[in-house]
Amino acid sequence: MAINLEVDLGAGLKLKNPVMTASGTFGYGTEFADLIPLDDLGAFIVKGTTLNPRQGNPAPRMVETPMGMINAVGLQNKGVDYFIEHIYPTLTGYQSEVIVNVSGASISDYVAVAERLAPLEKIHAIEVNISCPNVKAGGMSFGTTTDGAAQVTEAVRKAWPRHLMVKLTPNVTDITEIALAVEGAGADSVSLINTILAMSIDVERRRPHISTVTGGLSGPAVRPIAVRMVWQVAKKVHIPVVGLGGICDANDALQFIMAGATAVQIGTANFIDPAATIKTIEGIRDYCRRHNIDDIAQIRGII
């Protein structure tokens, strides 16, 4: 039986299947090229890119937790100009969609990065990160109010001509209000959730495990919260929703799709099994075959 896993995120962004990688967990993609067939992915999202180089937060900045991890990497990267000159040329030959995650300390930073990326024809979409809990300026602060989220989205919308995805933080009272705000400001899709603000203490040393005290919790522990938030947002907005948060296999991914997600992103699981994305795609296809489903759209949002 032929099974159609293609999904349409709107504004010209069509994926061969609904599985993507999450920014910050897959490098620039090329690091995984010897481990998995990158062209089998629906898309891969490269690590967070900022206007200027960032060293990130001081070590230690990661700690394992039950069913997850806390990280406070702090968007370490060499800046957008380095990406354009050195990284982009290595990505143009792939058939999978390449999406760049964009972060900034100010609205003008976001706009400047979008403007620099706009001429790159292979980049059909950017993911605007207004939800990172690990930076002192910008990041999550823009995504915790409807006004802040809308202002960033509206400004980037004017600078970016193709698909605009906005990544939302769960560290808010009502994530649906933030989603509605960025939809109204011109977002073509929303991705959620980013990490949950968390903390872990080394009781023997009597100090936090990571240098910034708090960081972002990811992994299977957050998945039920993420599924709930995706379900809530999908009921409210009219643009596609991309679900992420603790997805490790096809069963996890299908929960998000049934809750209303058009596509999903796999993050922390990439550190455990570099082939988690490929196995998830195969698992979704197998599920559809076993249940006589010939189009993934048939089970989207059925809850």
Secondary structure, 3 states (H helix, E strand, C coil): CCCECCEECCCCCEECCCEEECCCCCCCCHHHCCCCCHHHCCEEEEEEECCCCECCCCCCCEEEECCEEEECCCCCECCHHHHHHHHHHHCCCCCCEEEEEECCCCHHHHHHHHHHHCCCCCEEEEEEECCCCCCCCCHHHHHHCHHHHHHHHHHHHHHCCCEEEEECCCCCCCHHHHHHHHHHCCCCEEEECCCEEEECEECCCCEECCCCCEEEEECHHHHHHHHHHHHHHHHHCCCCEEEECCCCCHHHHHHHHHCCCCEEEECCHHHHCCCHHHHHHHHHHHHHHHCCCCEHHHHCCCC
